[in-house]
């Protein structure tokens, strides 16, 4: 790999080099961050006339010095300690650690709900449908929309199975799993093929950490970014357009740190940057007796269609229940803890030439019946593999209230480049716990009504106790640069441009006004495609 040669920027992928004798470079578009948002925008701008520089703070492999830049000061609800599980400074960003689950938001997520403060998107669900469909190939999906409800059965060529739950209470819900184009057994990793997909007009620069976004003297237009190499040496990159794609925590941190001209930070005239931090509260709320639950596991398990694309079946709270009981959007699915003597894992090790002969042979021959039933389900019925599990849990994932006191600010602690660390005061609320409990109760009632195995709610659910602190963040930081039409209560406009600053845009889940129960990556890519169209249109008009 070539080093970062500022004067020529030759080569599709470069690395920051502290020995450059050039202090200032320029480009038309600077994209900060190479995760799903940044990589998508870079690919969309490839092959055009715009000169694009894509800056990545990390390398093509994980580096300790990059990981250290993600350390935080936590001042709120407990968060995952290992920041690598939440943020990845590496080419491809958090696609290195994501679960591969893709799903569009529900229509109710875009609506103003009287019981959800500051809810409502300035965009309609219908206006985003074309972008969600365009996102499908970027994510290794066979459908971008129309699969997450009961329409799935038509797409799969299957009749809806019995028994059926009351749709006025619980809606069938489906998630589609990403597939990598070169390794179908894995999820899409945006960094693996990125350099090869970029045209000559796009330069991907690794080990280049943006420390400051520079604006003009009046603070109403971008001019450049200050970039640090791993050893700390600074360079300046001029750009007419700057797109911040660094994630829900880092987007807010960079805007707040860029305070030389606007002392409160860019886009923060009304003290909105960093506020409304949301994540998803996800965790088990009940378990099932495993004996007699095989049909349940198949019904709410995995389904394979169209060349092996995998979908998961679960439920979500109906719109009617959310409205009548003033609850949040919440979904649930089944998860099993796979045992060490699972025969499918043993068989995989054997086929890969790395068996543990005695234990794996015992696992295979001791579970022949499970293997045979699983083979029938997988190859004939096109379901997921029936695994040997030790516990079967009901796992729920709930959206959060957009609370302005749940926020990212700047810490007094500094990283090795001298930047203030992110101080995170993440809040959880009783309405979120109430929603999780109510969804569990409805699953219990409905499963009993139709004759399915009934879940056994955990003590905190049954006793209406507070939410356990084991419900931590799941790497979905959202809302810290929220979208809106009023600059007094939002950071970016409907085109994802920071209010009042020409040329400064933000992409990623930080612009979401509300979070839904949905995994955010498909919406991130859809909005990135929409923003790329905006940038191309703007370029033709200038």
C-alpha positions in Angstrom: 0.0 0.0 0.0 1.3 3.4 -0.9 1.9 6.1 1.7 -0.1 9.3 1.8 1.7 11.5 -0.6 0.0 14.8 -0.2 1.3 16.5 -3.4 0.2 13.8 -5.8 -2.3 11.6 -4.0 -1.4 8.8 -6.4 -3.1 5.4 -6.0 -6.6 4.2 -4.9 -5.6 3.7 -1.3 -3.1 5.7 0.7 -1.9 6.0 4.3 -1.1 9.1 6.2 2.6 9.8 6.1 4.3 12.2 8.6 7.1 13.0 6.1 5.1 14.9 3.6 6.4 18.4 2.9 3.1 19.8 1.7 0.8 21.4 4.3 -2.4 22.0 2.2 -4.3 19.8 -0.2 -7.7 20.3 -1.8 -10.6 18.3 -3.2 -14.2 18.9 -4.1 -15.8 16.5 -1.5 -14.2 15.3 1.7 -16.0 12.3 3.3 -15.0 11.6 6.9 -15.4 7.9 7.8 -15.5 4.8 5.6 -18.3 2.8 7.3 -21.6 2.0 5.6 -22.5 5.7 5.2 -19.2 7.0 4.0 -18.4 4.0 1.8 -21.8 4.2 0.1 -21.5 7.9 -0.6 -17.9 7.4 -2.0 -19.1 4.7 -4.3 -22.0 6.7 -5.5 -19.7 9.6 -6.4 -17.1 7.3 -8.1 -16.6 7.8 -11.8 -17.8 11.4 -11.8 -16.0 14.7 -12.2 -16.0 15.5 -8.5 -12.6 15.0 -6.8 -13.4 13.0 -3.7 -11.2 12.2 -0.7 -12.4 9.6 1.8 -10.7 9.9 5.1 -10.5 6.9 7.5 -9.1 7.3 11.0 -8.1 3.6 11.1 -6.2 1.2 8.9 -7.3 -1.7 6.7 -6.7 -3.9 9.8 -7.5 -3.2 13.5 -4.9 -1.1 15.3 -4.5 -0.4 19.0 -3.7 3.2 18.4 -7.0 3.7 16.5 -9.0 1.8 19.1 -7.7 4.1 21.8 -9.2 7.1 20.1 -12.7 5.7 20.8 -12.4 5.6 24.5 -15.2 7.5 26.3 -16.1 9.0 29.7 -19.4 7.4 30.7 -21.7 9.5 32.9 -25.0 7.8 32.4 -26.6 4.3 32.1 -24.1 1.5 31.9 -22.6 1.0 28.5 -20.5 -1.7 26.9 -17.0 -1.3 28.1 -15.2 -2.6 25.0 -15.7 0.2 22.5 -14.7 -2.1 19.6 -18.1 -3.7 20.1 -19.8 -0.3 19.4 -17.4 1.6 17.2 -14.8 0.4 14.7 -12.0 2.7 13.5 -11.1 0.7 10.5 -11.8 0.7 6.7 -15.5 -0.4 6.6 -16.4 1.0 10.0 -18.9 -0.9 12.1 -19.7 -3.3 9.4 -16.8 -5.3 10.9 -18.9 -6.1 14.0 -22.6 -5.7 12.9 -25.1 -8.6 13.1 -26.2 -8.4 9.5 -29.8 -7.7 10.3 -31.6 -5.4 7.8 -35.1 -4.1 7.9 -36.9 -0.8 7.0 -38.5 1.3 9.6 -42.3 1.0 10.0 -44.7 3.7 8.9 -45.6 4.7 12.4 -41.9 5.5 13.1 -42.1 8.5 10.8 -45.3 9.9 12.4 -45.8 12.4 15.1 -47.0 10.5 18.2 -48.5 12.6 20.9 -47.1 10.3 23.6 -43.5 10.3 22.2 -42.0 13.8 22.8 -40.4 15.4 19.8 -41.3 12.5 17.5 -42.0 12.7 13.8 -39.7 12.8 10.8 -39.7 15.7 8.3 -39.6 12.9 5.6 -42.4 10.4 4.8 -41.9 6.6 4.7 -43.0 6.6 1.1 -40.4 9.1 0.0 -37.6 6.8 1.3 -38.9 3.7 -0.4 -36.8 4.2 -3.6 -33.6 4.6 -1.5 -34.3 1.6 0.7 -34.7 -0.4 -2.5 -31.4 1.0 -3.9 -29.7 0.1 -0.6 -30.4 -3.6 -1.1 -27.4 -4.4 -3.4 -25.0 -2.4 -1.1 -26.1 -4.6 1.8 -26.3 -8.0 0.0 -30.2 -8.1 0.2 -32.5 -9.5 -2.4 -35.4 -7.2 -1.5 -35.1 -3.6 -0.1 -38.8 -3.2 0.9 -42.0 -5.2 1.1 -40.6 -8.2 3.1 -40.9 -7.2 6.7 -44.6 -7.9 7.2 -46.9 -10.7 6.0 -46.0 -10.0 2.4 -43.0 -12.1 3.1 -45.0 -15.3 2.7 -45.8 -14.3 -0.9 -42.2 -13.4 -1.7 -41.1 -16.8 -0.2 -43.8 -18.7 -2.1 -45.1 -20.2 1.1 -48.6 -20.2 2.6 -48.7 -18.4 6.0 -48.3 -21.1 8.6 -50.7 -21.8 11.4 -51.4 -20.8 14.0 -51.9 -17.1 13.4 -51.6 -14.4 16.1 -54.1 -11.5 16.5 -52.7 -8.8 14.2 -54.5 -6.2 16.2 -52.1 -7.0 19.0 -48.9 -8.5 17.5 -47.7 -8.2 13.9 -45.6 -10.8 12.2 -42.2 -9.2 11.5 -39.3 -10.3 9.4 -35.6 -9.3 9.3 -33.4 -10.0 6.3 -29.8 -11.0 6.8 -27.0 -9.4 4.7 -24.8 -11.6 2.5 -21.3 -10.7 1.4 -20.9 -10.8 -2.4 -17.8 -12.9 -2.3 -18.5 -14.9 0.9 -22.2 -15.7 1.2 -21.7 -17.3 4.6 -20.7 -13.9 6.0 -22.4 -10.5 6.2 -21.4 -7.6 4.0 -18.1 -6.1 5.1 -18.0 -2.6 3.5 -14.2 -2.4 3.7 -13.2 -5.6 2.1 -13.9 -4.6 -1.5 -14.0 -0.8 -1.1 -10.8 0.2 -2.7 -11.5 -1.9 -5.8 -14.9 -0.2 -6.2 -13.7 3.4 -6.1 -13.0 5.2 -9.4 -10.0 7.2 -10.2 -11.7 10.4 -8.9 -11.9 9.0 -5.3 -8.9 8.6 -3.0 -9.2 6.5 0.2 -6.8 7.7 2.8 -6.2 5.5 5.9 -4.7 6.5 9.3 -6.1 10.0 8.8 -8.0 11.3 11.8 -10.0 14.5 11.4 -9.4 16.7 14.5 -11.2 19.9 13.4 -13.6 21.1 10.7 -12.6 24.6 9.6 -15.1 27.3 8.5 -14.8 30.8 7.2 -14.6 33.8 9.5 -18.4 34.2 9.6 -18.9 30.5 10.4 -21.4 30.0 7.6 -19.4 27.9 5.1 -16.8 25.1 5.3 -13.3 25.6 4.1 -11.2 22.6 5.2 -10.5 19.8 7.6 -7.4 19.4 9.9 -6.1 15.8 9.6 -3.7 14.1 12.0 -1.5 11.2 11.1 -1.0 8.4 13.8 2.1 10.2 15.2 0.2 13.5 15.6 1.5 15.5 12.6 -1.3 17.7 11.2 -2.2 18.5 7.6 -5.0 20.5 6.1 -7.3 19.4 3.4 -9.4 22.0 1.6 -12.9 21.0 0.4 -16.0 22.7 -0.9 -18.2 20.0 0.6 -17.5 18.0 3.8 -19.6 15.0 4.7 -19.4 13.8 8.3 -19.9 10.0 8.4 -18.2 9.0 11.6 -21.1 7.5 13.6 -23.6 8.7 16.2 -21.0 9.4 18.9 -18.1 10.8 16.8 -20.3 13.0 14.5 -21.4 15.0 17.5 -17.9 15.0 19.1 -16.3 16.4 15.9 -18.9 19.1 15.5 -18.5 20.1 19.2 -14.7 20.0 18.9 -14.7 22.3 15.8 -15.0 25.4 17.9 -12.3 27.9 16.9 -14.7 30.2 15.0 -18.1 29.1 16.5 -17.2 28.6 20.2 -20.2 26.4 21.0 -19.3 24.1 18.1 -20.5 23.8 14.5 -24.3 23.5 14.1 -24.7 24.1 17.9 -26.1 27.6 17.9 -29.2 26.3 19.7 -27.3 23.8 21.9 -28.8 20.8 20.0 -25.6 19.0 18.9 -25.1 15.8 21.0 -28.6 15.8 22.5 -31.3 13.2 21.9 -28.9 10.3 22.2 -30.8 7.1 21.7 -29.7 3.5 21.3 -31.8 0.3 21.4 -32.7 -1.5 24.6 -32.3 -5.1 23.7 -32.2 -8.2 25.8 -34.1 -11.3 27.0 -37.4 -10.8 28.8 -38.6 -14.5 29.1 -37.6 -18.0 28.3 -39.3 -21.2 27.2 -39.2 -24.8 28.2 -37.2 -26.5 25.4 -39.0 -29.8 25.5 -42.0 -29.5 23.1 -40.8 -26.2 21.6 -39.5 -27.6 18.2 -42.5 -26.4 16.2 -42.3 -22.9 17.9 -38.6 -22.7 17.0 -39.4 -23.5 13.3 -42.3 -21.1 13.2 -40.3 -18.2 14.7 -36.9 -19.3 13.2 -35.0 -18.7 10.0 -36.3 -19.1 6.5 -34.3 -19.3 3.3 -35.4 -18.1 -0.1 -34.0 -17.0 -3.4 -30.7 -18.7 -3.6 -30.2 -19.0 0.1 -31.1 -15.5 1.4 -31.9 -15.8 5.1 -34.8 -14.2 6.9 -35.8 -14.3 10.6 -39.4 -14.3 11.8 -40.5 -12.5 14.9 -43.3 -10.2 16.1 -43.7 -6.5 16.9 -46.2 -4.4 18.8 -49.1 -3.5 16.5 -49.7 0.1 15.7 -53.1 -0.2 17.4 -51.6 -1.3 20.7 -48.9 1.4 20.5 -51.6 4.1 20.0 -54.2 2.8 22.5 -51.7 2.2 25.3 -49.2 4.9 24.4 -46.2 2.6 24.0 -43.1 2.7 21.9 -42.3 0.5 18.9 -40.8 -2.8 20.0 -40.1 -6.2 18.4 -39.2 -9.7 19.6 -37.7 -12.9 18.3 -36.4 -16.2 19.7 -32.8 -16.9 20.5 -31.2 -20.2 21.7 -27.9 -20.7 23.5 -26.1 -23.3 21.4 -24.5 -26.1 23.4 -20.9 -27.3 23.0 -22.1 -30.7 21.7 -24.3 -29.2 19.0 -23.9 -31.7 16.1 -23.9 -29.1 13.4 -20.9 -27.2 14.8 -19.1 -30.5 15.2 -19.9 -31.4 11.6 -18.6 -28.1 10.4 -15.3 -28.5 12.2 -14.9 -32.0 10.7 -15.6 -30.7 7.2 -13.2 -27.9 7.6 -10.5 -30.4 8.7 -10.2 -29.1 12.2 -12.2 -31.6 14.3 -11.8 -32.5 17.9 -12.3 -36.2 17.0 -13.6 -37.8 20.2 -15.9 -35.0 21.3 -17.1 -34.2 17.7 -17.8 -37.8 16.9 -19.8 -38.1 20.1 -21.7 -35.0 19.3 -22.6 -36.2 15.8 -23.5 -39.8 16.5 -25.2 -38.9 19.8 -27.5 -36.5 18.0 -28.3 -38.3 14.7 -32.0 -37.6 15.1 -31.5 -33.9 15.4 -29.1 -34.0 12.4 -31.7 -35.8 10.2 -34.6 -33.5 11.2 -32.3 -30.5 10.7 -31.2 -31.7 7.2 -34.8 -32.1 6.2 -35.8 -28.7 7.5 -32.8 -27.0 5.8 -32.6 -28.7 2.4 -36.3 -29.6 1.8 -38.3 -27.1 3.8 -35.8 -24.3 3.4 -35.7 -23.4 7.1 -32.8 -22.6 9.3 -30.7 -25.3 11.0 -32.3 -26.9 14.1 -29.5 -26.5 16.7 -29.0 -28.2 20.0 -29.6 -25.5 22.6 -29.5 -25.1 26.3 -31.9 -22.2 26.7 -34.6 -20.7 24.5 -35.2 -17.0 25.1 -37.6 -14.3 24.0 -35.4 -11.4 23.1 -36.9 -7.9 22.7 -35.6 -4.7 21.1 -37.3 -1.4 21.9 -36.9 2.1 20.6 -36.1 5.0 23.0 -37.7 8.3 23.7 -35.7 11.2 22.1 -34.7 12.9 25.3 -32.6 16.1 25.1 -30.9 15.3 28.4 -29.6 12.1 27.0 -26.5 13.4 25.3 -22.9 13.5 24.1 -20.7 16.3 25.4 -17.0 16.9 25.6 -15.0 15.5 28.4 -12.1 17.1 30.3 -10.2 14.0 29.4 -8.2 14.1 26.1 -7.0 11.5 23.7 -3.4 11.2 22.5 -4.1 13.7 19.6 -5.2 16.3 22.2 -8.9 16.1 21.4 -11.5 16.0 24.2 -13.0 12.6 24.6 -16.7 12.0 24.2 -18.6 12.2 27.5 -21.7 10.1 27.2 -24.8 10.6 29.5 -27.2 8.0 28.1 -30.6 7.9 29.7 -33.2 5.2 29.8 -36.9 5.7 30.7 -39.8 3.9 32.4 -41.8 4.0 29.1 -39.1 1.8 27.5 -39.2 -0.7 30.3 -43.1 -0.6 30.3 -43.0 -1.3 26.5 -40.7 -4.3 26.9 -42.9 -5.7 29.7 -46.1 -5.2 27.7 -44.7 -6.9 24.6 -43.7 -9.9 26.7 -47.1 -10.0 28.3 -48.9 -10.0 24.9 -46.6 -12.7 23.5 -47.5 -14.8 26.6 -51.2 -14.2 26.2 -51.3 -14.8 22.4 -49.1 -17.9 22.5 -51.4 -19.4 25.1 -54.5 -18.6 23.1 -53.3 -20.3 19.9 -51.7 -23.3 21.7 -48.0 -22.5 21.3 -45.5 -23.0 24.2 -45.9 -20.1 26.6 -42.9 -18.0 27.6 -41.9 -17.7 31.3 -41.4 -14.0 31.9 -38.3 -13.1 34.0 -38.9 -11.7 37.5 -38.4 -8.0 36.6 -41.1 -8.4 33.9 -43.5 -10.3 36.0 -43.1 -8.0 39.0 -43.0 -4.7 37.0 -39.6 -4.0 38.5 -37.1 -1.5 37.0 -35.2 -2.4 33.8 -32.1 -4.4 34.7 -28.8 -2.7 33.9 -27.8 -5.7 31.8 -29.8 -4.0 29.1 -26.8 -1.9 27.6 -26.2 -0.2 24.4 -26.1 -2.4 21.2 -23.9 -0.2 19.0 -26.8 1.8 17.6 -26.1 5.4 18.7 -28.8 7.6 17.2 -30.2 11.1 17.1 -27.2 13.3 18.2 -27.4 15.5 15.1 -31.1 15.1 14.5 -32.9 16.1 11.3 -35.6 18.7 11.3 -37.0 21.8 9.6 -36.5 24.1 12.6 -32.9 25.0 13.5 -34.0 25.7 17.1 -34.6 22.0 17.7 -32.5 20.1 15.1 -29.0 20.1 13.7 -29.5 19.2 10.0 -32.2 20.0 7.5 -34.1 17.5 5.3 -31.1 17.3 3.0 -28.8 16.4 5.9 -27.0 19.8 5.6 -26.1 21.4 8.9 -28.4 24.4 9.5 -26.7 27.6 8.5 -23.4 26.2 7.2 -22.9 25.9 3.5 -21.2 22.7 2.4 -21.4 20.8 5.7 -23.4 17.6 5.7 -23.9 14.7 8.1 -24.8 11.1 7.3 -25.6 8.1 9.5 -28.0 7.3 12.3 -27.1 10.5 14.2 -29.6 12.3 11.9 -32.5 10.0 12.8 -35.2 12.0 14.8 -36.5 8.7 16.3 -34.9 5.2 16.3 -37.7 2.7 15.7 -37.0 -0.9 16.9 -35.2 -1.5 13.6 -31.5 -2.2 13.2 -30.3 1.1 11.7 -27.9 0.0 8.9 -30.4 -0.2 6.0 -31.8 3.2 6.8 -28.2 4.6 7.1 -27.4 3.4 3.6 -30.7 4.6 2.2 -30.1 8.1 3.6 -26.5 8.0 2.4 -27.7 7.3 -1.2 -30.2 10.2 -0.9 -27.4 12.5 0.3 -25.1 11.4 -2.5 -27.9 12.4 -5.0 -28.1 15.8 -3.3 -24.3 16.3 -3.6 -24.3 15.4 -7.3 -27.3 17.6 -8.0 -25.7 20.5 -6.1 -22.4 20.0 -8.1 -24.2 20.4 -11.4 -25.9 23.6 -10.3 -22.6 25.3 -9.3 
